[in-house]
Amino acid sequence: MAVFACAGCGAELTVPVTEVALPPHAHREGGDRYLPPLLEPGTFAVDPEPFERPWRPWAAITPAEAAARGVYAPVDGLWSGPGGAVLLAPGDTRGTALLPEQCDGCCASAGGPNLACERCGRTVGARIDDCYRWQAVWLYPRAVRRLPVAGPARPAGDGWAVAPAPPLEPLGWWSDRWSAAVGTALADVLAASGGRPVAVAPGGLLAETFGRTLKRLLPAGAPVHTLGLAGPGLTSRPLSDIVLVPRHPWTGAAWQPPPSDDGVPVPLDAGVWTHLAFPPVRPGTRLPAGEERDDPLPLRPNRLFEPDRHLLRHRLARLPAVRQPWLRAIYDRLGDRHHHRAASEGTP
């Protein structure tokens, strides 16, 4: 476990927290009007990508410099400050003060340098709790120090037993967590496809979330690859060329299939994977004579599923495969507003 302290005066700024993997929806915006905390209480995650100023536009960055930073396709620009921003649940901070003049959100705070050390006044991070944003605190890497404290490094168990993440919100909207997780994983599925069609078993949630977008982005024709699931607890399954496997919620490492499996593993958020691999059993429609059902009917989505396009492009730009012409063409299409509008309307 660890606590984070002010780099200026040494005051402790958090309760003891345990490190977990950075969730794929850490930078997801939009969705429901008010969103819950991004992380569970008592945990923290570290974002390895640069987070602080200065911001450099793409025109000022050479291709060699971008590649050295793990970016292989044009982006708007890159932060040049250090990586290592610390993500926390807002309730786990202590000894901090909000700077009202820096809170410029619609309904609350939208981020920016608005959190200071209560003891010395040093700016240490950003508090986010605006509408359409996940509630979070980001501590700046140069403003805090990580201090080890006594306590268990991890909860009991191996970490693979994860509660399923439901795909729908109560009003029938697709979950933001699903949009982010599928968008991120789709980039790796596209790269593994080699530009050839990928078949997904029809009629299920996997086809709704992955299959429709793959069909739209990859060329038509007889399927060359198949997409399926692999992971802990799945003992019998048809072998697939590309397999979605869970990301470990503590370390972020992908579950590794047995050496005998030839499928290319693609990591997916563990809660989303668990729901796909072990969908809840829905009650039947027929009841014995004289009995009536009082449980609510299953939720149904109010629109077609659309993966997070920005996170899909973000991940694609950081895959070396995007330098191949066919994948670069997909990357450019995803950045076209007309393509995005057509996709949201369900047209090719």
Secondary structure, DSSP 8 states (H G I E B T S, - for coil): -EEEEETTT--B-B--BEE----TTTT-B-SSSS--BSS-TTEEEEE-S--SS-EEEGGGS-HHHHHHTT--S--SEEE-S-S-EEEE-GGGB-SEEE-GGG---SSS-B-SS-EEETTT--EEEEEE--TTB-BEEEE-TTTEEEEE-SS-SS-SS-S-------SB-TTS-B-HHHHHHHHHHHHHHHHHHTTS-EE--TTSHHIIIIIHHHHHHS--SS--EEEEE--TT--S----SEEEEEB-TTT--B----TT---EEEEE-HHHHHHHHS------S---TT----S------SS-----HHHHHHHHHTSGGGGSHHHHHHHHHHT-HHHHHHHHTT--
